Amino acid sequence: MFENPFSIEDLMVFDDATLQRMLSSGSFGLTPECLARSLQDASPSLVKRMKHNMSPQQRTIFVKAHRKDRKARQCSLSDDEIMAARQQILDSLFWELTYWKTPELYDELIEGEQLHPGIFQQLEPDIRGKIVLDAGAGSGRATFECLRHGASKVYAVEPSPGLLRILRQKLASISNPDQIVLLRGGFDRFPLEDDCVDVSLSCSAFTSEREYGSEPGLIELRRVTKPGGKIVIIWPRTQDHDWLAVHGFQYVTLPSKKEMRVHFRSLESALRCARRFYARNENVMRYILKRRQPEPEVPFSVLGFNPPRDYCWLKVE
């Protein structure tokens, strides 16, 4: 549904450790062959950085493919083919580039995606007085909910430096910032010891795709969670329900008396987010412009996806 504003040169925003992780896992479609085509006519500095972060085997494949495409560029490889390869990579990296390059806009989007209040009300007995991991913490949506519901400590783990910066800024406005520990890391490896948290949760971050968790991520969540503790996936994607069920998760959905909506801070904010995140859903912009509310509220049915009123949980044995 999103409109992709990024260019291939924006891959320079990622640090070397992140590029190495992306390339080594083969995630986001960053294969040597696809990169070789998409980096035709790219800046030498970008080509150099990508090669630097490849494994020796990947680098060999990349160099051969890049030379082959360069020769084809002189004969038959068209601009459209290069742009198609670039678009494939940029679309797969849309959310990662959003987190790294425009974290403020992402925070503006999610501040209005209010979770069903019953989720943390039901989770409070597991959270109160306990140590909690918020994996893929973003700018702190679930982190602060854990604190409000009595967590003694929350490890907020997030790979994006920009989102961690926003989360750090938010800590300045609360009375007990020492109860939140900010750590940089992803689902591939949390910077935590074994069996160190009572509850591991992830809100709108963990999925069955290898880029955002899958089996390796679930293994990491199990590793850091104490026996008898819980792993909780809040607001899972509907397409992940079967995957979660196969892996032993129990599904909970909460009733809502009226349709849930996204609340935007202003009309300008709603339009800004609609142009970026819902550009291919004309109903969203039409809905906002027709009503022109000072603080627009857009139903999830208009946005075209399920509202944040469900979660899955798994007890760690």
C-alpha positions as a printed NumPy array, in Angstrom:
array([[  0.   ,   0.   ,   0.   ],
       [  2.968,   2.3  ,   0.464],
       [  4.552,   4.811,  -1.876],
       [  8.291,   4.185,  -2.01 ],
       [ 10.26 ,   7.461,  -1.944],
       [ 13.679,   5.881,  -1.512],
       [ 16.527,   5.587,  -4.012],
       [ 19.2  ,   2.935,  -4.356],
       [ 21.739,   5.38 ,  -2.879],
       [ 19.746,   5.33 ,   0.372],
       [ 21.271,   1.915,   1.102],
       [ 24.247,   3.942,   2.318],
       [ 22.252,   4.743,   5.473],
       [ 22.836,   1.24 ,   6.87 ],
       [ 25.989,   0.629,   8.862],
       [ 28.414,  -2.145,   7.941],
       [ 27.159,  -4.553,  10.61 ],
       [ 23.598,  -4.249,   9.322],
       [ 24.627,  -4.663,   5.693],
       [ 26.687,  -7.73 ,   6.569],
       [ 23.732,  -9.254,   8.4  ],
       [ 21.361,  -8.561,   5.508],
       [ 23.776,  -9.906,   2.927],
       [ 24.823, -12.994,   4.862],
       [ 21.229, -14.059,   5.469],
       [ 20.16 , -13.422,   1.881],
       [ 17.167, -11.542,   3.24 ],
       [ 15.319,  -8.664,   1.554],
       [ 16.263, -10.055,  -1.864],
       [ 19.855,  -8.832,  -1.524],
       [ 21.363, -11.56 ,  -3.67 ],
       [ 24.631, -10.811,  -5.498],
       [ 22.883, -11.181,  -8.86 ],
       [ 20.06 ,  -8.742,  -8.059],
       [ 22.487,  -6.265,  -6.518],
       [ 24.761,  -6.479,  -9.546],
       [ 21.902,  -5.366, -11.795],
       [ 20.412,  -2.771,  -9.432],
       [ 23.81 ,  -1.125,  -8.844],
       [ 24.456,  -0.479, -12.533],
       [ 25.174,   3.279, -12.812],
       [ 25.145,   3.602,  -9.001],
       [ 27.808,   5.663,  -7.262],
       [ 31.224,   4.006,  -6.908],
       [ 31.074,   4.56 ,  -3.142],
       [ 27.861,   2.512,  -2.848],
       [ 29.236,  -0.293,  -5.031],
       [ 32.419,  -0.321,  -2.949],
       [ 30.508,  -0.533,   0.352],
       [ 28.292,  -3.355,  -0.815],
       [ 31.287,  -5.343,  -2.049],
       [ 33.127,  -4.64 ,   1.217],
       [ 30.302,  -6.2  ,   3.25 ],
       [ 29.838,  -9.301,   1.122],
       [ 31.367, -12.645,   1.892],
       [ 34.226, -13.676,  -0.44 ],
       [ 31.891, -16.057,  -2.278],
       [ 29.188, -13.4  ,  -2.687],
       [ 31.755, -10.878,  -3.848],
       [ 33.005, -13.224,  -6.566],
       [ 29.457, -13.806,  -7.834],
       [ 28.678, -10.091,  -7.641],
       [ 31.768,  -8.991,  -9.572],
       [ 31.119, -11.493, -12.373],
       [ 27.435, -10.561, -12.619],
       [ 28.193,  -6.84 , -12.431],
       [ 30.702,  -7.073, -15.289],
       [ 28.296,  -9.175, -17.332],
       [ 25.475,  -6.661, -16.838],
       [ 27.823,  -3.77 , -17.603],
       [ 28.616,  -5.341, -20.96 ],
       [ 24.929,  -6.019, -21.545],
       [ 24.237,  -2.391, -20.622],
       [ 26.175,  -1.361, -23.688],
       [ 24.069,  -3.641, -25.879],
       [ 20.743,  -4.873, -24.566],
       [ 20.257,  -4.151, -20.822],
       [ 17.692,  -1.367, -20.605],
       [ 17.062,   1.336, -18.031],
       [ 13.714,  -0.312, -17.284],
       [ 15.412,  -3.585, -16.36 ],
       [ 17.803,  -1.779, -14.025],
       [ 14.965,   0.183, -12.435],
       [ 12.916,  -2.995, -11.991],
       [ 15.81 ,  -4.626, -10.112],
       [ 16.212,  -1.529,  -7.96 ],
       [ 12.511,  -1.322,  -7.211],
       [ 12.468,  -4.959,  -6.131],
       [ 15.169,  -4.285,  -3.554],
       [ 13.783,  -0.932,  -2.412],
       [ 10.279,  -2.326,  -1.937],
       [ 11.605,  -5.222,   0.145],
       [ 13.603,  -2.708,   2.216],
       [ 10.815,  -0.114,   2.499],
       [ 10.217,  -0.556,   6.223],
       [ 13.91 ,  -0.874,   7.08 ],
       [ 14.664,   2.337,   5.172],
       [ 11.717,   4.007,   6.9  ],
       [ 13.061,   3.019,  10.331],
       [ 16.571,   4.234,   9.483],
       [ 15.953,   7.33 ,   7.332],
       [ 12.571,   8.674,   8.448],
       [ 11.985,   7.327,  11.986],
       [ 10.023,  10.444,  12.994],
       [  7.437,   9.788,  10.29 ],
       [  7.119,   6.177,  11.403],
       [  6.632,   7.316,  15.009],
       [  3.99 ,   9.757,  13.769],
       [  2.16 ,   6.852,  12.154],
       [  2.193,   4.438,  15.069],
       [  1.315,   6.963,  17.776],
       [ -2.255,   6.821,  16.473],
       [ -2.383,   3.017,  16.158],
       [ -3.638,   2.573,  19.699],
       [ -3.691,  -1.006,  20.945],
       [ -6.885,  -2.463,  22.353],
       [ -6.681,  -1.626,  26.093],
       [ -7.683,  -5.166,  26.972],
       [ -4.409,  -6.595,  25.652],
       [ -2.196,  -5.259,  28.429],
       [ -4.985,  -5.573,  30.973],
       [ -4.961,  -9.316,  30.31 ],
       [ -1.153,  -9.456,  30.253],
       [ -0.702,  -7.465,  33.467],
       [ -0.564, -10.539,  35.789],
       [  2.391, -11.812,  33.736],
       [  4.077,  -8.393,  33.595],
       [  3.608,  -6.794,  37.021],
       [  6.807,  -6.946,  39.045],
       [  8.563,  -8.881,  36.269],
       [ 11.451,  -8.355,  33.856],
       [ 10.222,  -7.963,  30.28 ],
       [ 11.872,  -7.963,  26.852],
       [ 10.275,  -5.784,  24.182],
       [ 11.795,  -7.185,  20.985],
       [ 11.645,  -4.849,  18.   ],
       [ 10.668,  -2.059,  20.382],
       [ 10.497,   0.645,  17.709],
       [  9.846,   3.982,  19.381],
       [  8.43 ,   2.379,  22.517],
       [  4.736,   1.676,  22.004],
       [  4.758,  -1.6  ,  23.983],
       [  7.72 ,  -0.618,  26.157],
       [  5.805,   2.135,  27.92 ],
       [  2.688,  -0.029,  28.192],
       [  4.754,  -2.629,  30.047],
       [  5.935,   0.05 ,  32.446],
       [  2.391,   1.348,  32.992],
       [  1.271,  -2.168,  33.837],
       [  3.887,  -2.682,  36.507],
       [  6.983,  -4.205,  34.893],
       [ 10.001,  -3.886,  37.185],
       [ 12.375,  -3.597,  34.21 ],
       [ 11.963,  -3.527,  30.437],
       [ 14.731,  -4.344,  27.977],
       [ 13.788,  -2.418,  24.836],
       [ 15.749,  -4.002,  21.987],
       [ 15.651,  -2.295,  18.598],
       [ 18.039,  -2.399,  15.577],
       [ 17.3  ,   1.092,  14.185],
       [ 19.479,   3.873,  15.653],
       [ 16.852,   6.458,  14.684],
       [ 14.028,   4.725,  16.543],
       [ 16.275,   4.168,  19.563],
       [ 17.03 ,   7.895,  19.533],
       [ 13.307,   8.72 ,  19.59 ],
       [ 12.758,   6.205,  22.391],
       [ 15.62 ,   7.753,  24.356],
       [ 14.065,  11.192,  23.954],
       [ 10.76 ,   9.879,  25.289],
       [ 12.492,   8.535,  28.397],
       [ 13.245,  12.106,  29.442],
       [  9.523,  12.737,  29.99 ],
       [  8.826,   9.845,  32.394],
       [  9.48 ,   9.62 ,  36.129],
       [ 11.166,   6.206,  36.148],
       [ 13.48 ,   6.056,  33.096],
       [ 15.948,   3.754,  34.872],
       [ 13.438,   0.913,  34.591],
       [ 13.881,   0.9  ,  30.804],
       [ 17.157,  -0.388,  29.363],
       [ 17.737,   0.482,  25.701],
       [ 19.729,  -2.028,  23.681],
       [ 20.521,  -2.263,  20.008],
       [ 19.876,  -5.637,  18.457],
       [ 17.576,  -7.713,  16.296],
       [ 15.801, -11.047,  16.237],
       [ 18.937, -12.778,  15.001],
       [ 20.679, -12.128,  18.334],
       [ 19.487, -10.262,  21.422],
       [ 22.275,  -8.72 ,  23.538],
       [ 20.969, -10.571,  26.613],
       [ 21.978, -13.608,  28.651],
       [ 20.076, -16.891,  28.673],
       [ 16.959, -17.128,  30.887],
       [ 17.125, -13.476,  31.94 ],
       [ 13.538, -12.243,  31.388],
       [ 10.16 , -13.391,  32.649],
       [  8.246, -12.337,  29.554],
       [  9.417, -11.759,  25.981],
       [  6.994,  -9.837,  23.838],
       [  7.008,  -8.259,  20.419],
       [  4.401,  -5.81 ,  19.18 ],
       [  3.789,  -5.565,  15.44 ],
       [  7.394,  -6.577,  14.768],
       [  7.809, -10.371,  14.853],
       [  6.617, -12.276,  11.76 ],
       [  7.102, -15.688,  10.182],
       [  9.426, -14.125,   7.582],
       [ 13.131, -14.64 ,   8.165],
       [ 13.799, -10.896,   7.967],
       [ 11.687, -10.312,  11.074],
       [ 12.053, -13.368,  13.227],
       [ 10.741, -16.707,  11.953],
       [ 12.304, -19.853,  13.501],
       [ 15.671, -18.224,  14.381],
       [ 13.878, -15.351,  16.098],
       [ 11.648, -17.729,  18.035],
       [ 14.741, -19.647,  19.169],
       [ 16.212, -16.356,  20.455],
       [ 12.996, -15.472,  22.281],
       [ 13.039, -18.894,  23.94 ],
       [ 16.717, -18.537,  24.844],
       [ 16.311, -15.346,  26.847],
       [ 12.996, -16.298,  28.497],
       [ 13.025, -18.139,  31.824],
       [ 11.345, -21.558,  32.002],
       [  7.732, -20.992,  32.96 ],
       [  7.74 , -17.551,  31.354],
       [  5.812, -16.469,  28.283],
       [  6.501, -15.337,  24.748],
       [  3.816, -12.928,  23.544],
       [  3.286, -11.728,  19.977],
       [  1.005,  -8.672,  19.98 ],
       [ -0.975,  -7.728,  16.881],
       [  0.289, -10.604,  14.701],
       [ -0.276, -10.5  ,  10.97 ],
       [ -3.297, -12.535,   9.897],
       [ -1.109, -14.493,   7.464],
       [  1.039, -15.627,  10.43 ],
       [ -1.805, -17.146,  12.482],
       [ -1.295, -20.672,  11.106],
       [  2.5  , -20.465,  11.534],
       [  2.109, -19.364,  15.156],
       [ -0.449, -22.121,  15.834],
       [  1.895, -24.769,  14.429],
       [  4.593, -23.496,  16.805],
       [  2.31 , -23.871,  19.815],
       [  0.972, -20.35 ,  20.308],
       [ -2.472, -19.757,  21.781],
       [ -4.504, -17.074,  20.001],
       [ -6.551, -14.409,  21.795],
       [ -8.753, -11.801,  20.128],
       [-10.601,  -9.15 ,  22.095],
       [-14.077,  -7.784,  21.354],
       [-14.585,  -4.133,  20.512],
       [-17.881,  -2.281,  20.991],
       [-17.107,   0.015,  18.086],
       [-14.769,  -0.16 ,  15.141],
       [-11.167,   0.628,  16.009],
       [ -9.537,   3.586,  14.285],
       [ -6.155,   5.207,  13.778],
       [ -6.042,   8.628,  15.448],
       [ -3.842,  11.21 ,  13.73 ],
       [ -2.498,  14.237,  15.615],
       [ -3.602,  16.642,  12.862],
       [ -5.024,  16.805,   9.363],
       [ -1.538,  17.555,   8.071],
       [ -0.17 ,  14.478,   9.824],
       [ -2.922,  12.272,   8.406],
       [ -2.247,  13.493,   4.879],
       [  1.505,  13.065,   5.333],
       [  1.131,   9.478,   6.517],
       [ -1.504,   8.662,   3.891],
       [  0.775,   9.83 ,   1.07 ],
       [  3.627,   7.662,   2.332],
       [  2.057,   4.564,   3.842],
       [ -1.333,   4.25 ,   2.109],
       [ -0.628,   5.792,  -1.271],
       [ -1.964,   2.784,  -3.156],
       [ -5.19 ,   2.712,  -1.172],
       [ -7.155,   5.634,  -2.605],
       [ -9.928,   5.106,  -0.054],
       [ -7.707,   6.39 ,   2.761],
       [ -6.953,   9.772,   1.202],
       [-10.545,  10.076,   0.014],
       [-11.837,   9.379,   3.532],
       [ -9.518,  11.973,   5.118],
       [-10.219,  14.704,   2.579],
       [-13.985,  14.18 ,   2.62 ],
       [-14.214,  14.7  ,   6.392],
       [-11.287,  17.098,   6.939],
       [-11.319,  16.576,  10.697],
       [ -8.756,  18.606,  12.719],
       [ -7.597,  15.314,  14.265],
       [ -8.671,  12.639,  11.762],
       [ -9.756,   9.157,  12.846],
       [ -9.587,   6.545,  10.101],
       [-11.229,   3.099,  10.597],
       [ -9.006,   0.082,  10.112],
       [-11.543,  -1.225,   7.589],
       [-10.715,   1.787,   5.396],
       [ -6.989,   1.211,   5.876],
       [ -7.487,  -2.381,   4.77 ],
       [ -5.971,  -4.443,   7.58 ],
       [ -6.873,  -5.996,  10.912],
       [ -7.094,  -3.752,  14.01 ],
       [ -4.679,  -4.172,  16.958],
       [ -6.938,  -6.193,  19.229],
       [ -5.307,  -9.634,  19.272],
       [ -2.233, -11.423,  20.535],
       [ -0.687, -14.877,  20.734],
       [  1.158, -16.4  ,  23.657],
       [  3.373, -19.398,  24.287],
       [  4.584, -20.772,  27.623],
       [  8.291, -21.584,  27.72 ],
       [  8.943, -25.039,  29.167]])
